[in-house]
Amino acid sequence: MVDQYGKRLFVSEQVDVVIIGAGAAGLFCAAQAGQGGRSVVVLDNGKKPGRKILMSGGGRCNFTNMYAEPAAFVSHNPHFCKSALARYTQWDFIELVSRHGIAYHEKTLGQLFCDNSAEDIVNLLLKECDDGNVSLRMRSEILSVERNEGGFLVKLAGAEIQASSLVIASGGLSMPGLGATPFGYKIAEQFGINVLPTRAGLVPFTLHKPLLEVLQALSGIATPVTVTAENGVSFKESILFTHRGLSGPAVLQLSSYWQAGEFIEINLFPELNINDFLNAERESHPNQSLKNTLAKHLPKRLVECLQSLDKVPELTLKQLSSPQQQQLIDALQQWRIQPNGTEGYRTAEVTLGGVDTKALSSKSMESSQVPGLYFIGEVVDVTGWLGGYNFQWAWSSAWACAQALVNQP
Ligand SMILES: Cc1cc2nc3c(=O)[nH]c(=O)nc-3n(C[C@H](O)[C@H](O)[C@H](O)COP(=O)(O)OP(=O)(O)OC[C@H]3O[C@@H](n4cnc5c(N)ncnc54)[C@H](O)[C@@H]3O)c2cc1C
């Protein structure tokens, strides 16, 4: 704010709630708390609210999943997410989407996408915020947060806001290009709240050079597989070979369960009984090459790569002995690869780890050590699978927090 001479005035104000982060969780919490009668200010350092929402789901936002349930979330405490997910479910959010007249469809595996554009979801959130008289302030750089008798004093350039409650909804570290910062973790640390180590999740794997040099020829090729991590967790979806390594839904999902140095196992025939298939093919085409036989079910270039990796012998079906057949089946169904690493936060959809749930109430997301301080959304150590689960966590955790804010005396 400036005076009549253009001099910048210092503004001091008091509100019930300051929310830091105008992403999925922050906007939804603001709307609910505002509609519940609280005065709410949302601060964000970016230009536009909901930047990740706009980018999500290839621009169509996979806003929830019909099968959302606690088992689809990774956390050091798998029980923590249960209460919030049960109190504000995917069906509640679907009802809200329908109430706003937003057309949507199921793509696959319960994943719900907007028919039109992810902008519909941002507009829904902004409309809900409007209905709650929420004051949304973009391009706000937060200089400091202090605790005092009245709650929290948030200092910005040329302004300070006193709030009874402070909600941290600043997200994780993935995609710094979309405004991700470690702000939430720093605030937690400032108040003595434990932050668990973070790492990139839902992220492509990179490969060691020798294997990459062979598999790079497959860049752009996808095939259905089952992939399994060393801890036994597995996903049956497709794998995509890229010029850097491995991606596709199966790999992205598995990356959240993978630790550096571990192997992953790929089953290239997740559905077919390959032994029966080879025997039947041998009966009808004994002189057919193994390569052409396998190419009936796998991309031809993949079979060629498998040959150059010595996983598929250059034989005809009738030349293939029983032990060789077993060896081939093992190679194709238990293809062990040791990723070199992941592409990291630059391309990761989410951040694993974060604010320790042990320090928060699962009912309200409030810190047990610092009353009035709440953490919601991705900044918390709760990470969903690929497929709309992360937004559902944003909605559910935001809703739980908003209820607590509204029901405060
Ligand atoms: C490319 C991409 C696609 C995705 N697609 C999907 C999908 O289809 N379905 C799904 O469920 N999940 C998807 N996700 C994950 C999902 O976007 C996140 O889990 C979700 O946005 C988390 O919501 P949030 O509100 O906690 O954080 P965010 O949405 O990240 O919002 C955090 C906000 O805080 C602001 N902020 C950060 N630091 C500061 C600071 N220092 N000061 C002020 N403000 C700050 C940021 O500008 C941002 O607006 C996708 C993620 C990415 C990166």
The ligand as a Gaussian input file, in Angstrom:
#p B3LYP/6-31G(d) Opt

LIG

0 1
 C        3.585000     -32.209000     -12.744000
 C        2.758000     -32.729000     -11.596000
 C        1.574000     -33.389000     -11.864000
 C        0.810000     -33.895000     -10.817000
 N       -0.373000     -34.513000     -11.112000
 C       -1.144000     -34.963000     -10.097000
 C       -2.423000     -35.528000     -10.351000
 O       -2.889000     -35.531000     -11.511000
 N       -3.130000     -36.019000      -9.302000
 C       -2.659000     -35.950000      -8.009000
 O       -3.345000     -36.402000      -7.097000
 N       -1.481000     -35.378000      -7.729000
 C       -0.721000     -34.878000      -8.728000
 N        0.469000     -34.278000      -8.448000
 C        0.833000     -34.096000      -7.032000
 C        0.052000     -32.889000      -6.481000
 O        0.175000     -31.801000      -7.372000
 C        0.558000     -32.477000      -5.100000
 O        0.601000     -33.591000      -4.251000
 C       -0.363000     -31.414000      -4.519000
 O       -0.342000     -30.273000      -5.353000
 C        0.073000     -31.030000      -3.115000
 O       -0.744000     -29.976000      -2.692000
 P       -0.201000     -28.923000      -1.626000
 O       -1.260000     -27.887000      -1.534000
 O        0.243000     -29.614000      -0.406000
 O        1.108000     -28.300000      -2.283000
 P        1.249000     -27.468000      -3.631000
 O        0.119000     -27.708000      -4.552000
 O        2.626000     -27.728000      -4.090000
 O        1.126000     -25.950000      -3.152000
 C        2.083000     -25.350000      -2.359000
 C        2.008000     -23.846000      -2.563000
 O        2.881000     -23.238000      -1.621000
 C        3.573000     -22.187000      -2.263000
 N        4.838000     -21.971000      -1.580000
 C        5.915000     -22.777000      -1.528000
 N        6.897000     -22.204000      -0.853000
 C        6.434000     -20.991000      -0.447000
 C        7.015000     -19.924000       0.280000
 N        8.264000     -19.973000       0.710000
 N        6.265000     -18.821000       0.496000
 C        5.006000     -18.747000       0.033000
 N        4.408000     -19.723000      -0.666000
 C        5.120000     -20.838000      -0.903000
 C        3.747000     -22.667000      -3.697000
 O        3.906000     -21.566000      -4.585000
 C        2.443000     -23.415000      -3.939000
 O        1.459000     -22.570000      -4.510000
 C        1.244000     -33.758000      -9.467000
 C        2.439000     -33.091000      -9.206000
 C        3.190000     -32.566000     -10.246000
 C        4.466000     -31.843000      -9.930000

